[in-house]
């Protein structure tokens, strides 16, 4: 795996530097994010983006900080902004180096002046510190620092207005500002008492955010500056700028906090160390003893589904089981009538509570089954009973042992994009992953109950898995050799989507070995890419290979082609379960496919999704929890195999594998035909009546 390095010769090339974004978090909900040349290209960028109360909303307080070097009465502005198609100033031409570890560090050279800038977010408090060190200078040098303030919700933009308070008020070694009365004070201070703050309130107009415009949104904003700091710096001298919601008491305190914080920073030097660092950024501690998972930076908040899917990868793979337990307990405390609340509820996301069981299965490897049942046994039973009784009229356990999930114009699975009030991928009915998770959850609860002497629960539930398994195989197993994506009133949906791989990658499976092989082969042939699994086969007429254009176009492509890394771990797990150590080389190749991603897009992390066609350009959030978790899970699987972990009980011989793959190759003719013929064939197949017994509306409603 390669080291985290950057091409110094390309730092002044905006096509290179503006595509690379950095992120630092405070572990309590706030973050700093911008490009590696500190030019904001999104409304979500800012040096201080933080919550100001106990809500989940975050606000851009400090958008940018301009640095100017003054020598011989000449000014050299080191900043970089874009105003209505024009870059001004163009300070990127002075950048000679960028380093990401232990903290983002930029080095500027202006003639004989060398200035180093270190940006540091302080953990567990809303505070940004930037240390400037004059590495070299041959004559008197002054440094000017001008902050730009936004004071607005991160999803919105601000514009010049008469309500904003442009005044600055005295604070220790600096000033405090507050553009609007509903916000807390923002303290702007320095470690150097001699640094003078010069009041000069003014609006700067038409900052242009290229990424917002490219994504089909408004991308223009006005920002307020209330003045600037200015001081002389001598060669070798440093000054620390601090922006905080709490006032720092003295110069000594500012220096102590900076030095102590940077000393605790881990070094992100290679792929895995970057992944582990990135994983820790998603877990946040909030007031009220809440531990939550941010789904992705910079715009996502907390998501129930992504919380449970991400937790093992971002906590357990670094042996942080206490963090995993705290996050689980946060949701268990919110249980209401046997079901989680908000978007953790099956009423909003049919599969989310079932992922809770999958997370517990991973946690069991570190704390044991007895402890799992002791801590979460009652919760598990309540959740299963809630499904049995029905949830909000949307999620129903039918007599055939399968879960039916349906809501008009409201998608209940992870394929939840909506355009003009209509789901992009309507999947009302029996969804393949929901029912695979349902079976897995029931089987897991039954095993723990039996091991811990809960005979009443075992007696009440022991007959259900066989019924679920039989119904699942009858309805979902298609003669073409793969699984229906869902089964609705009109029968099974035959489009080739990745959700079926989850049925092969869970601990408790309903499929025989031959069907698992067939599913794996179909996924490999139609959906597998170096960055994850496509959401739709390229042979389908609805397929979109690139996620570009308007929000509607991107939403459509996101669930009809775009590649999602989080699905890969289930593919890898399924392949290991079937092929054992023989799959190791391919698993390592899959992991290596992300090696260079830590140096582009979101530095040191993995983004939300990728284009479905080469070169698989990254899209969406620059750092996504379940993407990072999936990569760490795959790495853990590989390490366990190399360490000689026990083989699965079932193992496929080469003869049976070849036989199953040959069977898949013979299904249907579209698989071997040219692309144009394949599209026609798949469209034709989708219109055929179900080969299996279709679910009638009457039966589904039971």
PyMOL commands that set and color helices and strands:
alter all, ss='L'
color gray80, all
select helices_A, chain A and resi 8-10+14-17+91-94+210-214+251-263+271-282+304-314+316-318+321-332+342-344+352-367+369-389+432-451+455-461+464-476+500-505+513-526+551-558+565-592+595-599+625-642+654-666+669-671+675-687+697-701
alter helices_A, ss='H'
color red, helices_A
select strands_A, chain A and resi 20-25+31-35+46-50+59-71+74-77+80-83+86-90+95-99+105-110+113-121+127-136+141-153+169-171+174-177+186-190+196-208+220-233+238-244+283-286+290-293+296-297+395-397+403-405+418-419+422-423+430-431+486-488+491-492+528-529+532-534+563-564+601-602+609-610+618-619+623-624
alter strands_A, ss='S'
color yellow, strands_A
deselect
rebuild
show_as cartoon
